[in-house]
Amino acid sequence: MLEALGIGLSYGATPALRRIDLTLAAGSRTALMGPSGSGKSSLLHCLAGILVPDRGRVMFDGQDLTGLSDRERSALRLRHMGVVFQFGDLVPELTLIENVMLPLQLLGVKRAAARASARDLLGELGVADVADSRTGAVSGGQAQRAAVARALVHEPRVVLADEPTGSLDTVNAEAVLDAMVALSTRMGVALVVVTHDNLVASHLDDLVVLRDGMLDLSAREAVG
Ligand SMILES: Nc1ncnc2c1ncn2[C@@H]1O[C@H](COP(=O)(O)OP(=O)(O)OP(=O)(O)O)[C@@H](O)[C@H]1O
C-alpha cells in the first residue's frame, strides 16, 4: 500500500536518509524506532508526502508521490492519510470538535454530518465532554485524543504518527495509544508510529529500526 523505494534525503550537506527500502501493507501496524537523529521523522514525512526525497520514490497504491505537485500530494494526503504530531498540532482558534470536523469538511462532507461523525469519534476516545472547548482549555492528553480523532475521522488508508504520545505521562500515553490502535484496527487503517518508547512499540506488530539514515536490519531480525 505504501512503499519507499531507495529513498535518500539530505538537508544541505547533512544526509538524513541514505537508501531506504520499505513496504507497508494495508492494515499493518509498524513502529519506527532508532536513536535521535537517525532519520525517523524525515522518513515519516517522506511517506506522508510532506517532504519529497532527493532520490528514490514513494509509492502509494501504485502511484508515485514524488511525481506529484505539492497540491496533488496535499489532496492525496487529505483523502487517504491521517497525520499525528507530538504536540497534536490542532488549530488553537477552533474547538476540539471543529478541529476533528476539518478533514471531512475539506472533503466536502456537510457540516451537520461532519459534526455527528466527529462527535461520535470524540466519544469513543473519551473526550465528548470537552468537544466544544478550545484546545488551550483542555489537557495535553485530551488534545492529543482529538488529534487522533482528526487523523482517523475520514477513515484514511494509513495514519502516520510522529511521537504521538511523547508529550504525555505514562497513563495518558498508554490510553491514547490503545485507543489509536483499537480504532485503526476496527477501521482497517494502517499505522506507522515513530517512537522512542519500547512500550509504544510493543502495541504494534512490526518494528523498523533506523540508524544513521539507514535501515538496521539486524535489529528487525532480532525482534522478528
Ligand atoms: N530541517 C532540518 N534542517 C537541517 N537538518 C535537519 C532538519 N531536520 C532534520 N535534520 C537532520 O537530519 C537528520 C535526521 O533527522 P530526523 O529528525 O529525521 O531524525 P529523528 O530520528 O526523527 O530524530 P529525533 O528522534 O531526535 O526526532 C539529523 O541529523 C538532523 O539533525
PDBQT file of the ligand as one rigid body, heavy atoms in Angstrom, charges set to zero:
ROOT
HETATM    1  N1  LIG A 301      15.105  20.938   8.912  1.00  0.00    +0.000 N 
HETATM    2  C1  LIG A 301      16.315  20.411   9.034  1.00  0.00    +0.000 A 
HETATM    3  N2  LIG A 301      17.429  21.085   8.659  1.00  0.00    +0.000 NA
HETATM    4  C2  LIG A 301      18.660  20.544   8.762  1.00  0.00    +0.000 A 
HETATM    5  N3  LIG A 301      18.909  19.309   9.250  1.00  0.00    +0.000 NA
HETATM    6  C3  LIG A 301      17.846  18.590   9.654  1.00  0.00    +0.000 A 
HETATM    7  C4  LIG A 301      16.498  19.090   9.578  1.00  0.00    +0.000 A 
HETATM    8  N4  LIG A 301      15.658  18.141  10.052  1.00  0.00    +0.000 NA
HETATM    9  C5  LIG A 301      16.443  17.097  10.413  1.00  0.00    +0.000 A 
HETATM   10  N5  LIG A 301      17.741  17.362  10.177  1.00  0.00    +0.000 N 
HETATM   11  C6  LIG A 301      18.873  16.438  10.409  1.00  0.00    +0.000 C 
HETATM   12  O1  LIG A 301      18.601  15.238   9.697  1.00  0.00    +0.000 OA
HETATM   13  C7  LIG A 301      18.952  14.096  10.478  1.00  0.00    +0.000 C 
HETATM   14  C8  LIG A 301      17.722  13.229  10.714  1.00  0.00    +0.000 C 
HETATM   15  O2  LIG A 301      16.790  13.969  11.494  1.00  0.00    +0.000 OA
HETATM   16  P1  LIG A 301      15.346  13.400  11.897  1.00  0.00    +0.000 P 
HETATM   17  O3  LIG A 301      14.635  14.500  12.627  1.00  0.00    +0.000 OA
HETATM   18  O4  LIG A 301      14.693  12.802  10.710  1.00  0.00    +0.000 OA
HETATM   19  O5  LIG A 301      15.752  12.236  12.917  1.00  0.00    +0.000 OA
HETATM   20  P2  LIG A 301      14.906  11.557  14.077  1.00  0.00    +0.000 P 
HETATM   21  O6  LIG A 301      15.372  10.157  14.135  1.00  0.00    +0.000 OA
HETATM   22  O7  LIG A 301      13.456  11.790  13.834  1.00  0.00    +0.000 OA
HETATM   23  O8  LIG A 301      15.389  12.361  15.352  1.00  0.00    +0.000 OA
HETATM   24  P3  LIG A 301      14.632  12.619  16.763  1.00  0.00    +0.000 P 
HETATM   25  O9  LIG A 301      14.397  11.271  17.369  1.00  0.00    +0.000 OA
HETATM   26  O10 LIG A 301      15.612  13.429  17.530  1.00  0.00    +0.000 OA
HETATM   27  O11 LIG A 301      13.370  13.361  16.429  1.00  0.00    +0.000 OA
HETATM   28  C9  LIG A 301      19.602  14.640  11.749  1.00  0.00    +0.000 C 
HETATM   29  O12 LIG A 301      20.992  14.701  11.529  1.00  0.00    +0.000 OA
HETATM   30  C10 LIG A 301      19.003  16.033  11.869  1.00  0.00    +0.000 C 
HETATM   31  O13 LIG A 301      19.879  16.890  12.563  1.00  0.00    +0.000 OA
ENDROOT
TORSDOF 0
